[in-house]
Amino acid sequence: MFCLLLLATGCSNFQQLLKSNDVSKKYQAALEYYEQEEYYRASQLLDQVTDLMAGTEEAEKAQFFRAKAHFMQGNYILSDAYFRNFYTTYPRSPYAEEAMFLQARSLYEQSPSFEEDQTPTLTAIEAYEEFLVRYPTSERVAEANKVLEELYTKLDKKDFNQARLYYKLRYWRSAAVALNNFLQEHASSPYAEEAAFLRLDAQYRFAQESVPSKQEERYDLALDYFQAFVDMYPDSRYKRDAERVFDAVQSALANIRKSNQQNS
């Protein structure tokens, strides 16, 4: 009964604050709610008073804590907009660094899974890179770099899976081209090793299914891919499979050259 009474009293006081015209009282209550980690109530009050406080000494703090209250609730679209507006308006503020970092974090939280359109991921990457340029000595640099690595890996995964799809569908020529493009653009990707092996195997299968007049040059390219693979990944988990492909290519080339000699 006592707990219910306290809850009812708290709700009543909050409703009275929402209806109040006293900007200062609302603002102070909002800060108290924020300190108590009641971010919903803090944001409701700050949404009402922040714009009314423009030009006052507390306007800067009000804008920052409104953005952060929304961030703490997971309202990342709003916190992105509010933090961006804050550090644009107050670039010299003691809160500016944190605001810029949390704006980037707000974008990161909106980044979808790798299967979906990655425009939000690219936007988050731009925000983190801008943060690193502006605050190169920040204590948040390590965290920003860690998040950037995660976001770039997500982009790598999307591109790799798109290239690998051709392989799974047995479109060997398209697979070899797509995987080669992936390796040129993502040489240091964690998916590069698998991509290098699949490129080799796709090129071998493409050559195998080619018309006789094109087979030799396409098998030769497979040999080049094998050499690139073993040079880059001498201890690869795909090494045995790659060697089997190499042996098959060598055997196919030997047969082609033997046939050519006989016909000449």
N, C-alpha and C positions, 0 to 999 in steps of 0.2 A: 504493500500500500504506500509506504514511504517513498520507494523508488518510483512508483507510478506518479506520485504527486510531484516529485522532482522533475520527472520527464515532462509532465504536463506544464509545469511552471516554466521550464526551459523553452518549450515550444511556444508558449504564450508570449514570453519575453522576446523571442526571435520574431514572431509575427508582428509584435508591436514595433520592433525596430524596422522591419520592412516597410511599415506604414508611416514611420516617422519622417518628418521633414528636416530633422537635425542632422546635417551632413557630418559634423564633427563627431557626434555621438555614434553614428553608424560606422564611421571610419575606425574609431577606437575599438568598437565592438568587433569589427571585422579582423583587426590585428589580434585581438584576444582569441577569437575563434581560430585564427590561423595558428597561433602558438599552441592551442589545445588540439591541433591537428583535425579540427572540424572544418575541412576545406570546402565542403559544399556551402555551409552557411557563410564562411568568409567570402567565397566568390560571389554569392548572391548579393551581399552587402556592397562589396567592392564594385560589382557591375553597376550598381545604382549610383555610387558616389564618385567614382574615379574621374569621369568626364566633368563633373561639377567642380572638381578640385583643381582644374587646369589653372596654372598661374600662381598657385599657392606653394608654400615651402614643402608641403607634404605630397605634392602631385607626383613627383618622381617615385617616391616609395610606394604610393598607392598603385601606380601603373605596374611596377615590378611585382608586387605581391598579388595583384589580380592575375597576372600571367602565371605566376607560380602556383597559385591556388587552383587554377584550371589544370595546370600540368600535373599536379599531385593527384587530381581526380581521374587523369587519363583522358582529358578533353584536349587531345593533341592538335586538332585543327585550330581551336581557339588559342591555345598556348603558343603555337607557331606564329600566328598573326600578332598576338600581343607582345611576345618577346621581340619579334622583328621590329615592331613599331617602337618598342622601348629603346633598343640600342641605336635605332636611327635617330630618335628624338634626343636621347641622352648619351651620346657616344663617349663622354668623359666621366660618366657616372661610376661610382665604385661597384655598382651592380652590373655594369655593361658586359664585363667578361662572362659572368655567370649567365646573363640573359642570352648572349650569343651562343654559348655552349648548349643551353637548354633549348634554344630554338632549333639547333641542329639535332638535338636529341628528340625533339617533338617530330621532326621530319623522319628520323630513323624509325620511330615507333609506328609511322604510317607506311613504312616500306613493306610491300606484300611478299608472299612466297615467290620463289624463283620462277614458278610456272606462269605468273601473271605479268602484266605490263610493268616494266621496271622504271618508268619515268619518276615515280616518287623516290626510288633508290638513287637515281642520278642526282636528283635535287638535294637529297640528304648528303651525298658525297660532296657536292659543291659547297654546302653549308659548312661541313667539317673542314674542308680545305681552306675556306675563307677564314675560319676560326684560327687555324694553324698559322696562316699568314699574318693575321692581326695580333695573335698572342703566342709567338714562338717559344716564349720562356714560361708559359703557364704551367701550373702543376697538373692541369688537365690534358696536357699534350699526349701523354702515354695512353690515356683512355681514348682520346680522339683517334690516335693511330690504330689502336686495337679495333675500334668500331669501323674505321675505314677499311681495314683488312677484311673484316667480315662482309662489308657491303660489296667490295670488289670481288670477293669469292662468290658471292651470290650472283653477280653478273657473269662471272666465269662459268658457274654452274648452268645458268640459263643458256649461254652460248654453246657450251659443251653438249648439253642434252639435245639442243636443236641439231647439232652436227651428228651426234650419235644416232638420232632418230633415222637418218638416211641409212646408216649401217644396219640398224635393226630391220628396216624395211627392205634390205638387200638392194638398195639403189647404189651399187658399188661406185660408179663414177662420181655421183653427187656426194657420196660419203667421203671419198678420197679428197675431193676439192674442198668440201666444208671443213673437214678435219685439218687439212693443210692450212686453210685460212685461220682456223682457231689457233693453231700453234704459232702462226706468225704474229697474231694479235695478243696471245696470252701465253707467251713462252715460259713465264714463271708461275703459271697457274698450278694449283694442286691437282688439276685434272690433265695436265700436259702429258704425263707419262702414259696414261691409258689412251689418250688421244693419239700419241705417237705410234703406239702399237696398232690401234684400230686403223690408222691411216695406212700403215704397211699392209695389213691384212686386206683392207678394202681395195688397195691398188693391185694386189696380187689377184684377187677375185675378179676385178675389172679386166685385167689383162687376160685372165683365163677365159673369160666370156667374149673377148674381142674377136674381130675377124682376123684371120691369120696374118694379113699384111700389117696389122697394127700391134700384134702381140709382142714382138721383140722389144720395141721401144718402151712399151708399157711395163714389161717385166724388168727392163733396165732401170726404170724409175722406181720400181719396187725395191730393187737392190740398193738404190740411193737412200730410200726411206729406211731400209734395214740398217745401213751403215750409220745413218743419223741417229737411229734409235739406240744402238749399242754404244755409240760414242757418248750420248747424253745419259743413258741409264744402264751402265754396265752390270749392275746388280739387280736389275728390275725383276719383279715377280712375274713379268710377262716374258722373261728371257727365253725360256724353253719353247713357248709357243712361237715366239719370233724366230727362233732358230729352225723350227719345223717349217715355217713359211719360207724362210731363206732356202732351205734344202729343196722345197718344192719349186721355187723360182729357178734355182740353179739347174734342176732336172729339166724343167720346161725349156729353158734357154738352150741347154745342151741338145735336146731333141730338135728344136727349131734350127739350130746351126748345123746339125748333122743333116737335116732334111735339105737345107739350102745348099750344102756342099754336094749332096747327091744330085740335086736338080741342075746344078751348074756343071 
